[in-house]
Amino acid sequence: MNTLAYAGPGPWVLFFPLVWAAVILTVVTVLRRTGWRGRRGSGPRPAYDEQSPIALLGHRFAAGEIDEDEYWRRLTVLEEQFGRTAGPKGRAR
């Protein structure tokens, strides 16, 4: 009789860690692609469209129409109204 007690596990002992590594890698990949970020993230970033006031302000600053001080001053005002806590059409949630 040729059992594990006499012959040992053989080369199959290397196969099982590879299977578990593939399973873990697959789970992590699926979770990352579905948007799962864990509990440490600061939440999703706001998606500004091209016509939002903050995007327009950024374009004006990039074009050199306003200086840096005016940009930051206006940005703080806009973020209070349209920033991360704003819902649809600028209303606070």
NUMAR-249667 format. One record per residue: residue in three letters; x, y, z of N, C-alpha, C in turn. Coordinates in steps of 0.02 Angstrom, whole numbers, padded with zeros to 5 digits, always signed. Atoms other than C-alpha are relative to their C-alpha. Layout:
residues N
ALAXYZXYZXYZ/...
***
This chain:
residues 93
MET+00041-00059+00000+00000+00000+00000+00044+00062+00000/ASN-00039-00061+00005+00066+00170-00048-00043+00058+00026/THR+00039-00054-00030-00010+00300+00071+00045+00058+00017/LEU-00039-00058-00018+00045+00470+00129+00047-00013+00058/ALA-00042+00015-00057+00118+00394+00284+00068-00029-00022/TYR-00062+00031+00023+00249+00304+00180+00035+00041-00054/ALA-00031-00033+00057+00277+00408+00023+00003+00077+00008/GLY+00001-00072-00009+00243+00585+00085-00050+00032-00048/PRO+00051-00033+00040+00133+00714+00000+00018+00007-00074/GLY-00019-00005+00070+00233+00722-00160-00003+00072-00025/PRO-00001-00068+00028+00233+00870-00279-00066+00037+00005/TRP+00065-00032-00005+00048+00904-00252-00004+00049+00058/VAL+00000-00045-00057+00090+00994-00090+00011+00073-00023/LEU-00010-00067+00027+00143+01145-00196-00061+00027-00036/PHE+00058-00021+00039-00021+01149-00291-00051+00037+00044/PHE+00052-00030-00043-00134+01196-00144+00014+00072+00020/PRO-00013-00071-00013-00046+01359-00094-00011+00043-00063/LEU+00012-00037+00062-00054+01411-00277-00075+00010-00012/VAL+00073-00006+00008-00242+01377-00280-00025+00054+00047/TRP+00023-00051-00047-00268+01482-00123+00023+00070-00020/ALA-00024-00066+00024-00161+01624-00192-00042+00025-00058/ALA+00043-00019+00056-00265+01623-00352-00069+00021+00024/VAL+00066-00018-00027-00427+01628-00251+00003+00069+00033/ILE-00006-00065-00034-00367+01774-00144+00011+00056-00051/LEU-00012-00050+00052-00302+01868-00296-00064+00016-00039/THR+00063-00010+00036-00469+01844-00385-00048+00041+00042/VAL+00046-00037-00043-00569+01906-00236+00021+00073+00006/VAL-00024-00069-00005-00460+02061-00216-00012+00038-00065/THR+00011-00033+00065-00470+02100-00402-00073+00016-00011/VAL+00071-00013+00009-00659+02083-00405-00023+00056+00046/LEU+00020-00053-00046-00680+02192-00251+00026+00068-00022/ARG-00027-00064+00023-00567+02328-00322-00036+00026-00061/ARG+00034-00022+00061-00656+02331-00489-00072+00019+00011/THR+00069-00018-00015-00827+02344-00410-00005+00064+00042/GLY+00002-00063-00036-00779+02501-00315+00008-00005+00075/TRP-00009+00007-00072-00751+02429-00142+00068+00029+00020/ARG-00062-00032-00021-00622+02535-00052+00014-00009+00075/GLY-00011+00008-00072-00638+02482+00129-00028+00059+00038/ARG+00028-00052-00043-00679+02597+00274+00048+00059+00009/ARG-00049-00052-00011-00522+02704+00266-00007+00059-00048/GLY+00004-00052+00051-00566+02806+00112-00040+00060+00024/SER+00037-00060-00018-00631+02983+00123-00063+00007-00040/GLY+00061-00002+00040-00774+02939+00008+00016+00017-00072/PRO-00012-00014+00070-00796+02966-00175+00013+00074-00012/ARG-00014-00070+00018-00726+03123-00251-00058+00026-00042/PRO+00055-00028+00040-00853+03241-00326+00020+00003-00073/ALA-00012-00003+00072-00868+03231-00513-00029+00066-00026/TYR+00022-00064+00025-00875+03408-00579-00007-00004-00076/ASP+00006-00002+00072-00943+03428-00753+00034+00063-00025/GLU-00036-00056+00030-00867+03554-00872-00034+00067+00011/GLN+00036-00063-00009-01002+03683-00836-00010+00018+00073/SER+00007-00017-00071-00991+03680-00646+00041+00063+00016/PRO-00036-00061-00017-00935+03842-00564+00072-00013+00020/ILE-00068+00015-00022-00781+03759-00488+00044-00016-00061/ALA-00038+00015+00061-00726+03691-00658+00013+00063-00040/LEU-00009-00062+00037-00754+03859-00740+00052+00045+00033/LEU-00050-00039-00036-00652+03943-00604+00070-00027-00015/GLY-00064+00031+00015-00511+03819-00635+00024+00017-00071/HIS-00018-00018+00069-00516+03855-00822+00023+00072-00004/ARG-00020-00070+00000-00507+04042-00790+00069+00010+00030/PHE-00066-00004-00031-00357+04018-00675+00053-00027-00047/ALA-00049+00030+00046-00270+03905-00802+00013+00046-00059/ALA-00008-00044+00057-00300+04032-00939+00035+00065+00019/GLY-00034-00060-00022-00222+04170-00833-00046+00060+00007/GLU+00048-00056-00008-00381+04275-00819-00002+00026+00071/ILE-00001-00020-00070-00369+04278-00629+00065-00022+00032/ASP-00062+00019-00033-00221+04270-00511-00014-00052+00055/GLU+00007+00054-00049-00188+04140-00376-00040+00020+00061/ASP+00037-00022-00060-00254+04243-00230-00075+00003-00014/GLU+00071-00004+00017-00418+04277-00318-00029-00070-00011/TYR+00022+00069+00011-00430+04093-00369-00017-00033+00067/TRP+00011+00033-00064-00412+04030-00189-00058+00033+00038/ARG+00055-00035-00034-00530+04163-00122-00068-00022-00028/ARG+00063+00021+00031-00666+04117-00247-00013-00074+00010/LEU+00009+00072-00009-00635+03931-00228-00028-00017+00069/THR+00028+00014-00067-00668+03935-00040-00074+00017+00003/VAL+00071-00018+00001-00833+04023-00070-00040-00052-00039/LEU+00036+00049+00041-00883+03901-00208-00004-00068+00034/GLU+00001+00065-00033-00836+03748-00106-00051-00001+00057/GLU+00052-00003-00052-00951+03806+00034-00069-00015-00031/GLN+00065+00009+00032-01096+03806-00089-00004-00062-00044/PHE+00002+00054+00048-01049+03676-00220+00049-00056+00016/GLY-00054+00047-00016-00917+03574-00129-00022-00071+00012/ARG+00010+00071-00010-00910+03396-00068-00066-00018+00032/THR+00062+00017-00034-01067+03406+00038-00061+00023-00038/ALA+00056-00026+00039-01175+03482-00098-00033-00056-00038/GLY+00039+00048+00038-01312+03380-00176-00014+00026-00069/PRO+00017-00023+00067-01397+03407-00343-00018+00074+00000/LYS+00013-00071+00010-01405+03586-00405+00025+00044+00057/GLY-00032-00041-00051-01297+03649-00261-00035+00000+00067/ARG+00033+00001-00065-01418+03610-00119+00038-00045+00047/ALA-00035+00041-00050-01339+03545+00040-00042-00060+00018/ARG+00036+00061-00018-01383+03368+00088-00021+00001+00073/
***
